[in-house]
Amino acid sequence: MPTYEPDFRLDGYKAVNDQVAERFWQHIEINESDFTVLADHHTKDAEHSFYVMHDRSATWGIPGEAQIVALHLKRDSDTRTFRFDHKVLPLPSMAQSWLIARGCPEDKILMPEDLGTAPADQATLALETRLRSDGDHFALLTSYTDDTGTPVQTTVLLRALDERAPLPFRVLLEEADTDAWTHTLREGGFATFEAATQWWEAHWSGDKVPLPAASPPARRTAAPAVPALPARPAPPRGPSR
């Protein structure tokens, strides 16, 4: 995979206050040399920059940690200061969705065809496209990325924000073939948290149970307010190392 070093375009800028400076160092600058930029976009007025990045250092951190960083930089050219928001997410399409919700045009944050693994089929391409636009309809409960074998696998557990959804719990399974440099992404729907957890446990114990079919959520013009999630034990993180 080619390496694209991040350029945050902050020459001559400083954080708007000490708290922002500390947060930027802790979450971004400390791992900057391990970031690979998968996609980025900069507004013409230079006030906003959006990045989707892969964090190679996550491989050596807590097993299963998400490896994709979404970053939104906001600059004030008058005061020469900046602020930022960021989110660590398990899949590039989820990072793109997070940035799109913050004003980045969708067509400006797509990954180049020659970078990373390519969608292996139309089902993967269609699901990634929907996740970019409908990602704000779900809350992320947990994820697990296992890059110790082939294929590299990422599982994601989501809950629909619409409590009326017939299959409110969704599991995403991405499998990346690092020999062919392609990946597949599939979605399963579950009526209950317990059913989703059972599939999760079976999958990571080596029992490759197919994901049950999930109908795509109905399109809405606006996402509902986020309801309070029930207190539940988190699903198992994944295989022990």
Secondary structure, DSSP 4 states (H G I P E B T S, - for coil): ----------TT-EESSHHHHHHHHHHTGGGGGGEEEEEEEE-TTSSEEEEEEEEGGGGGSSTB---EEEEEEEEETTTTEEEEEEEEESSHHHHHHHHHTTT--GGGSPPPTTSSPEE-SHHHHHHHHHHHHHGGGEEEEEEEEE-SSSSEEEEEEEEES-TT-SS-EEEEEEEEETTTTEEEEEEEEESSHHHHHHHHHHHHTT--PPPPP-PPPPP-SSPPPPPPPP--PPPP-----
